Amino acid sequence: MAQFASLNEDMKDLLSEIHDMSTTKNKDYQMTADVQLERLLSKKYYNPYDVLLLKSEAADEEIKKAYRNFSVLIHPDKCKDPRAPDAFHVLEQAYKTLLDSEKRKIYQRVMREARERVEFDRNKENKRRKKAGLPELPEDTFDSEVKETCDRLFMEIEERKEHHSKLEESQKQRKREELEERKAKEQIKAMTDEEWEKTRDDRVQSWRNFSSKKSMIGTKNHYTLKAPQVRLEDRPASAPKMQEQNKPLGINEDYKKNWK
């Protein structure tokens, strides 16, 4: 009976919260399945607090309660909308992230930095406005500015993470390619060595044949090319003989007859 009483109390609290949220001006807080399905699937969430519509100072009990409230609406076992599984996955991932105290501290630190940045910028702008005789920035825009700054910071963090992941993947890919190239070279070398060993006997036999032929050169049984024998030129009968002239052929000394 105590369990049923506790469930009834939880349902009363849930109905009360649904009524309060549904009457607010912000449509995101309207606790209906259609509104929450549309909200969770309409964009990519970088901050799990935005998924559960919580502030950074929310305690564990508030986080669990918010998760339970949204689960009643969009859990696939309770909601037959085909979008329910995807929306519930977004909700569940945000809930698991906030249950991790270390991850929660990281998100809280970023949200705190966003608030401090907005406060610094607004104070600087209000001082400028005061000197110019202009009214200060409206207070009702403070929360929206904090949220915009927070979203920008989380987006920058996500982009850096994606860039880092791409660099790591690129390095891994390069290492895989280098490993494959090294393996290919080793395989080619192994194949070359194997082919060299296979042809070893043929190469040895070829060298032996060449050496045996080389040793036969100059032996009487080895037939080699010989230079032709020199034959003296046949001279005509009218040609003077070397013994008679006693001078080289082809020299005419008739010009000496004209000497005085």
C-alpha positions in Angstrom: 0.0 0.0 0.0 2.9 2.3 0.8 4.2 1.9 -2.8 0.9 2.8 -4.3 0.6 5.8 -2.1 4.1 6.9 -3.2 3.1 6.4 -6.9 0.0 8.5 -6.4 2.0 11.3 -4.9 4.5 11.2 -7.8 1.6 11.3 -10.3 0.1 14.3 -8.5 3.5 16.1 -8.6 3.8 15.2 -12.3 0.4 16.5 -13.2 1.0 19.7 -11.2 4.3 20.3 -13.1 2.7 19.5 -16.5 0.0 22.0 -15.7 2.5 24.7 -14.7 4.7 24.1 -17.7 1.9 23.9 -20.2 0.7 27.4 -19.1 4.1 29.0 -19.6 4.7 31.3 -22.6 7.7 29.1 -23.7 6.4 26.4 -26.0 9.4 24.1 -25.2 8.1 23.7 -21.7 4.6 22.4 -22.8 4.5 18.9 -21.5 2.8 17.1 -24.4 4.3 14.3 -26.4 4.0 16.1 -29.7 5.8 19.2 -28.5 8.6 17.3 -26.8 9.1 15.0 -29.7 9.4 18.0 -32.0 11.7 19.8 -29.6 14.1 16.9 -29.1 14.4 16.0 -32.8 14.3 19.5 -34.3 18.0 20.2 -33.7 21.3 18.8 -32.4 21.8 19.3 -28.7 25.3 20.0 -27.3 24.2 20.6 -23.7 22.4 17.8 -21.8 20.9 20.4 -19.5 19.0 21.8 -22.5 17.6 18.4 -23.3 16.2 18.0 -19.8 15.3 21.7 -19.6 17.3 22.1 -16.4 19.6 24.8 -15.0 23.3 24.1 -14.2 22.7 24.1 -10.5 20.1 21.2 -10.7 20.7 18.5 -8.2 20.6 14.7 -8.7 17.0 14.4 -7.6 15.9 17.2 -10.0 17.8 15.5 -12.9 16.1 12.1 -12.1 12.7 13.8 -11.7 13.0 15.6 -15.1 14.0 12.4 -16.8 11.1 10.5 -15.3 8.6 13.3 -16.4 9.8 13.2 -20.0 9.9 9.4 -20.1 6.2 9.3 -19.2 5.5 11.2 -22.4 7.9 9.8 -25.0 9.0 6.4 -23.9 8.5 4.0 -26.8 6.5 1.6 -24.6 4.0 4.5 -23.8 4.2 6.6 -26.9 3.3 5.0 -30.2 4.6 7.8 -32.3 7.3 6.5 -34.7 9.5 9.4 -33.6 9.5 8.2 -30.0 12.5 5.8 -30.1 14.8 8.5 -31.6 13.6 11.2 -29.2 13.9 8.9 -26.2 17.5 8.0 -27.2 18.4 11.7 -27.1 16.8 12.0 -23.7 18.5 8.9 -22.3 21.9 10.0 -23.5 21.5 13.4 -21.8 20.4 11.7 -18.6 23.3 9.3 -18.5 25.7 12.2 -19.2 24.4 14.2 -16.2 24.6 11.2 -13.9 28.3 11.1 -14.5 29.6 13.6 -11.9 32.9 14.3 -13.8 31.1 15.1 -17.1 28.6 17.2 -15.3 31.3 19.3 -13.8 32.7 20.0 -17.3 29.3 21.2 -18.6 28.7 23.3 -15.5 32.1 24.9 -16.0 31.3 25.8 -19.6 27.9 27.2 -18.6 29.5 29.3 -15.8 32.0 30.7 -18.3 29.2 31.6 -20.6 27.4 33.5 -17.9 30.6 35.3 -16.9 31.3 36.3 -20.4 27.8 37.8 -20.9 28.1 39.7 -17.6 31.4 41.1 -18.6 30.2 42.2 -22.0 26.9 43.6 -20.7 28.8 45.6 -18.0 31.1 47.0 -20.6 28.2 47.9 -22.9 26.2 49.5 -20.1 29.2 51.7 -19.2 29.4 52.8 -22.8 25.7 53.5 -22.9 25.8 55.5 -19.7 28.5 57.8 -21.1 26.5 58.2 -24.3 23.3 58.9 -22.3 21.6 55.8 -23.4 19.5 53.4 -21.3 21.1 50.2 -20.1 20.5 46.8 -21.7 17.2 45.2 -20.7 17.4 42.6 -18.0 15.0 40.2 -19.6 17.5 39.5 -22.5 20.2 38.3 -20.0 19.2 34.6 -19.9 18.8 34.4 -23.7 22.2 35.9 -24.2 23.7 33.4 -21.7 22.1 30.5 -23.6 23.3 31.8 -27.0 26.9 32.1 -25.6 26.6 28.7 -24.0 25.5 27.1 -27.2 28.3 28.8 -29.1 30.9 27.6 -26.6 29.6 24.0 -26.7 29.5 24.1 -30.5 33.2 25.3 -30.6 34.1 22.5 -28.3 32.3 20.0 -30.4 34.0 21.3 -33.6 37.4 21.0 -31.9 36.6 17.5 -30.9 35.6 16.6 -34.4 38.7 18.2 -35.8 40.9 16.3 -33.4 39.1 13.1 -34.2 39.7 13.7 -37.9 43.4 14.3 -37.3 43.6 11.1 -35.3 41.8 9.1 -38.0 44.1 10.6 -40.6 47.2 9.6 -38.6 45.8 6.1 -38.1 45.0 5.9 -41.8 48.6 7.0 -42.7 50.1 4.4 -40.3 47.9 1.7 -41.9 49.0 2.7 -45.4 52.7 2.7 -44.3 52.2 -0.7 -42.7 50.6 -2.1 -45.8 53.4 -0.6 -48.0 56.0 -2.1 -45.8 54.3 -5.5 -45.9 54.1 -5.3 -49.7 57.8 -4.5 -50.0 58.6 -7.4 -47.7 56.4 -9.7 -49.8 58.1 -8.5 -53.0 61.6 -9.0 -51.5 60.6 -12.5 -50.3 59.3 -13.4 -53.7 62.5 -12.0 -55.4 64.7 -14.0 -53.0 62.6 -17.1 -53.6 62.9 -16.7 -57.4 66.6 -16.1 -57.1 67.0 -19.3 -55.1 64.9 -21.2 -57.6 67.1 -20.2 -60.6 70.3 -20.8 -58.6 70.9 -24.3 -60.2 70.3 -22.9 -63.7 72.8 -20.0 -63.1 75.4 -22.4 -61.7 75.1 -24.7 -64.7 75.3 -21.8 -67.2 78.5 -20.6 -65.5 80.0 -24.1 -65.7 79.1 -24.3 -69.4 80.7 -20.9 -70.0 83.8 -21.8 -68.0 84.3 -25.1 -69.9 84.0 -23.4 -73.3 86.4 -20.7 -72.2 89.0 -23.4 -71.2 88.8 -24.9 -74.7 90.0 -21.7 -76.5 93.6 -22.2 -77.8 93.6 -26.0 -77.8 94.2 -28.0 -81.0 90.8 -29.4 -81.0 89.2 -26.0 -80.8 88.5 -24.4 -84.1 89.1 -20.7 -84.2 89.2 -18.1 -86.9 92.7 -17.5 -88.4 94.0 -14.5 -90.2 94.5 -14.9 -94.0 98.0 -15.4 -95.3 99.6 -12.3 -96.9 100.3 -12.6 -100.6 102.8 -10.5 -102.5 101.4 -8.3 -105.1 101.9 -9.5 -108.7 104.0 -6.8 -110.5 103.9 -6.3 -114.2 106.9 -7.2 -116.3 107.4 -3.6 -117.4 107.8 -2.4 -113.8 111.4 -1.7 -112.7 113.0 -3.9 -110.2 114.2 -2.7 -106.9 117.7 -4.1 -107.4 118.3 -2.3 -110.7 117.0 1.1 -109.6 118.4 0.9 -106.1 115.9 3.5 -105.0 112.4 3.6 -103.8 109.7 3.2 -106.4 107.7 6.1 -107.3 110.4 8.8 -107.0 111.3 10.7 -110.3 114.7 12.3 -110.4 114.7 13.5 -114.0 114.7 17.1 -112.8 118.4 16.6 -111.8 119.4 16.5 -115.5 118.7 20.1 -115.9 121.2 21.1 -113.1 124.3 22.9 -114.2 
